[in-house]
Amino acid sequence: MARCYYLEYKSNGYLSSSNDKYICKLCMQEFSVDSAQVKYTCNSDCGEKYKECIVYKYHNS
C-alpha cells in the first residue's frame, strides 16, 4: 500500500469514525474516509497511484 505524503487523516469523533475525513495538504480538499479518490489514488492498495495525481505532479515537478 502506498499513501500520498500529503494526505492527512483527521478524526472528528471519539467513539465513532463516521465523521472522520482525509485532507489533502496540497489542494486543501476534504474527502470522506470511503471516497473513491482516496481509495484508488491517494491511499491505493497497489502501486504508487498518488504520483499520477495532477496536483501531486504539479507540486513535485
C-alpha positions as CSV (number, residue, x, y, z in Angstrom):
1,M,0.0,0.0,0.0
2,A,1.4,3.4,-1.0
3,R,-0.1,6.5,0.6
4,C,0.5,10.0,-0.6
5,Y,2.7,12.0,1.7
6,Y,0.3,15.0,1.7
7,L,-2.8,13.0,2.7
8,E,-3.7,13.7,6.3
9,Y,-6.2,11.8,8.4
10,K,-8.5,13.8,10.7
11,S,-10.6,12.1,13.3
12,N,-13.6,14.0,14.5
13,G,-15.2,11.5,16.8
14,Y,-14.1,9.8,20.0
15,L,-16.2,6.6,19.7
16,S,-17.1,6.6,16.0
17,S,-15.3,7.1,12.8
18,S,-18.3,8.2,10.9
19,N,-17.2,11.8,10.7
20,D,-13.6,11.2,10.0
21,K,-12.0,12.8,7.0
22,Y,-8.9,12.8,4.8
23,I,-7.4,16.2,3.9
24,C,-5.0,16.8,1.1
25,K,-2.4,19.3,2.3
26,L,-1.6,20.3,-1.3
27,C,-5.1,21.2,-2.6
28,M,-6.8,21.6,0.9
29,Q,-9.7,19.4,-0.3
30,E,-11.5,17.2,2.3
31,F,-12.5,13.7,1.4
32,S,-14.7,11.2,3.2
33,V,-13.0,8.1,4.5
34,D,-14.7,5.9,1.9
35,S,-14.0,8.3,-1.0
36,A,-13.1,6.7,-4.3
37,Q,-10.3,9.3,-4.8
38,V,-8.7,8.3,-1.6
39,K,-9.2,4.6,-2.1
40,Y,-7.8,4.4,-5.6
41,T,-5.4,7.3,-5.8
42,C,-4.3,8.9,-2.6
43,N,-4.2,5.7,-0.4
44,S,-4.1,2.9,-3.0
45,D,-3.7,-0.7,-2.2
46,C,-1.3,-1.4,-5.1
47,G,1.4,0.7,-6.6
48,E,2.0,4.4,-6.2
49,K,-1.1,5.8,-7.9
50,Y,-0.8,9.1,-6.0
51,K,2.2,10.0,-8.2
52,E,-0.3,10.2,-11.1
53,C,-2.4,12.8,-9.3
54,I,-2.4,16.1,-11.2
55,V,-1.9,18.2,-8.0
56,Y,0.9,16.0,-6.8
57,K,2.7,16.1,-10.2
58,Y,2.4,19.9,-10.3
59,H,3.9,20.4,-6.9
60,N,6.7,17.9,-7.4
61,S,7.9,18.8,-10.8
